Structures are given as structure tokens and as C-alpha cells.
């Protein structure tokens, strides 16, 4: 049902993300900005039903929200302390009204991204704040996505907003010399959001498309802003991350079988991949690679692109993938990267070589990681060592709670 | 905004430095003091005596209990504080990262509670 109420709510949602970013530039108080926006929504629902949606809804929401900020600051007591904030809001309101209905809302979302992903906030809080203030997700939605109870998430978000206000976390794009370090945190947050959607680790749903879409959308916004804001330039890793997410997500329709079971890459029906999205991902990756500053996201995107460009699983360029995993391991010497490299080695040089690589002491940390045992089991099966393979599959089963992953492993035990 | 920088040192680190290293550490602190003063943000700075001179006070049911030593028995103890007045947390963190002890120990930055006059 597409009622007037829904149309208003949707218009409001679209415009309010930009408005909150602007409000914060004079406020530095996320809670207050959100409360004022909520007030403005209530008024919009009453007024727009009668007067229609204004010609410039963003400007309408902004002036209404600013008035509400002033009202709330005035009635909050501690008038003396709030006076500077009231003056700032009043001055901004006067500026807005000078421009009247032609008011252009400046795009302040880049500042908001850097504020939400400030390293002085815990990483879980960064992720939650980004989804809420930039993505417009509700607290229950975020809590569900990260499998935490709603009150826990609500408290985490409130604490983070208060820290921004009370510890004086500035609302600004960092100096260009600091951008690389700070951008790292932003990219990590976007990647965590994507992964939470791509590999939901519990429950029945293996992929949460909404979270993947949101991470991709935010990465697009980030890349566009880095290009558009004067004094900033394209970042190869920001491009690499966007390419990586597009290339992974392009396989979504082929990853799950009819009963929600997980289909491994080599068995996926490649016609069901989104080839337009793969083309876009590859084009973005090429642009990043042309700038010649390599990094882990670009390498992972390049690996994903090699898979995506193979017409058949047998056509996969494993030699090149093995080289790329080696390069990734140089930058990130983690057991997970080593595991992927061992699998690539098995594809290139045979399962025996892969099994030998998996005996490396680096994997002692992965003994309770289901993918390690699943990879070992697959290689044992390919060597024809059926009993050892079954044992390894059963070990893998013990270490995953995801129903789709469990179904995949059971299928392997009893073909 | 006023921030307090709390410097948590492991005293054995300084003790095990060579005389030249100790001299360099001291000179680095002098340089930091100078930079903070030049920026106009330095409000106060205190270096504490070693933690073995600390006495911890607790009052329970009206009875005062004294314990020898600092509040928490950890390797790193509060060694000193600075009070700085900065535009925002980023400026405070930038200065905190330049404190010599940050290279081998930890420094904590906390906003100061501003009470209404």
C-alpha cells in the first residue's frame, strides 16, 4: 500500500540523511540532531498531507529541524551553557531563510563518515553509528544485523553519540595528511557492514542483501565525495573496496541453492552472475590499478575479478590467483590469507601440495575454524582418502552454527 | 575544551634506559612542553613521585581504610598529568601522540568535566 503517509516518510528519509549531516556541522550532538529531525518528521506528516510535499523538501526539513533544535536547547535548562549553540543554530537558520526555497543543501556527508568512524570510538560503535546516521537504519535493524540484543545496540549507539559530544570529537574531514590513516577505519567499517550481509554467520539466512547493498551504496558515496571535494583525491583502496564488494555481490543469485544451501564457487551456475555488475567492478578496479598504489582491497578485488571473468570453473587462472594471494600475504600475514593461498596452490599444483601446505604451523590458530577443516576435507576427498575426508567434514560441522553451511557440509559427507 | 592527559608509565622502562637515553627522554619532554606552551594550550603539568609512595584511601561504613601502594596493582602506573585546552579531541590526540612516553608506555586523554561557574 503506497499511501501518502509512505510517500512522505520516504521523501523524508531520503532528504533527512543530508540534513542531519548539515545540522551536525553547527551542533556536534547527534542525539539532539536526531530528536530535532524526529520533531520535523511529525510536523511534515501533518503539514505535507494538507499542503503537499514542498518543492524543496530538504530545505523545508532543514529549517524546521533547526527551529526544533533551538526549541529543545531553550527548554533543556542550563540556558547559559547552551547559549552558544542556540546562537549558532539561529545564525544558521537566518542564513537558510535568506536563501529561502532555493536553498542548496551542501553535501556534508563526508564529515559525517569521518565522525562516525573516528578511531576514538569502538569499532562496533563505528559500524552501528554509520548504519544509523548515514544508512538510516533503525536500531532494531542494526541489532538484528549484528546479532546483539536491541537494548545492547541502543546503549552502544547512545554511548557513542555522547562520546562524540562530550569528548569533543570534531565534525570535520581530517587534514589531507591524515586522510590515509583515517580512511582506513572508514573502509574497515564499510567492509564489516558488507561482510555482515555477505556471510551472516548464524541462523538461516546466509546473505543479507540489504546490508550488502547499503555497504556498496556508502562506498559509492565515499568515492564520489573523495573525487568531488576540493583538495581531496580519489583513493585507490576506496575504489578497490567498492570493486571488491561489487564483484562478490554480483554472484549473490548463484551462491544459494533452492533450499537456501550454500553452493561453492566452482559449482555455481555462472549465467546467474550479474555480468553488468561484474563489468562495473572490473572497470573500477582497473581505474584503481592505473593509479599504481596497491593495497589489500585492490588485491582481493583482483582475485575476485579473475574468478568472475572465468567462463567456466576450469578456466580459472589459478597461477595468477596464487601470485595475488602471495602478495596479499606479504601485506597481511594472517592464517586466513594463508588458508586461501593453500587452496589456490592445491588448484594450481594438485591436492597433495595443498594438503602439505595446510600442515604449516601457521594454521594452529585455525583449529576451531570450520573453513580450515572444510578445505582440508575437500583436498582429502580429491586425493581419494575418503575416510579421512569424512572425519574432516565432521570436524568442520562442529564449528559452524550457520544452517546453510551445515547443509553444505552434510551434503559432502553423504553425497 | 579542556583535556587531561594521563601518562601511564612502567617505571622499570625508564630505569633500564642508558644515561644517554634518559637524557634524550628528558629533552623530548622539554621539547613537548615548549611546543604545547607555544601553541598556547598548556594549562598545567604535574609529574608524580613513584607509585611506591602512594597510599590508597577507601572509606567503608564510616571507617577509613588505608592501603600501601596505588589503586590498581599494574605494571603501568600514573606518572604525571598535563591539562591542555584544545579546540577538539583531534588536536588533543595529536599532542598526546607527541608525548615521549607514548612511544613506550600509554597516555590517556580525557575531557575535563566543566562545572557551571
Boltz contact constraints between the chains, C-beta under 6 A:
constraints:
  - contact:
      token1: [A, 167]
      token2: [B, 89]
      max_distance: 6.0
  - contact:
      token1: [A, 167]
      token2: [B, 111]
      max_distance: 6.0
  - contact:
      token1: [A, 168]
      token2: [B, 1]
      max_distance: 6.0
  - contact:
      token1: [A, 168]
      token2: [B, 88]
      max_distance: 6.0
  - contact:
      token1: [A, 168]
      token2: [B, 89]
      max_distance: 6.0
  - contact:
      token1: [A, 169]
      token2: [B, 89]
      max_distance: 6.0
  - contact:
      token1: [A, 170]
      token2: [B, 88]
      max_distance: 6.0
  - contact:
      token1: [A, 170]
      token2: [B, 90]
      max_distance: 6.0
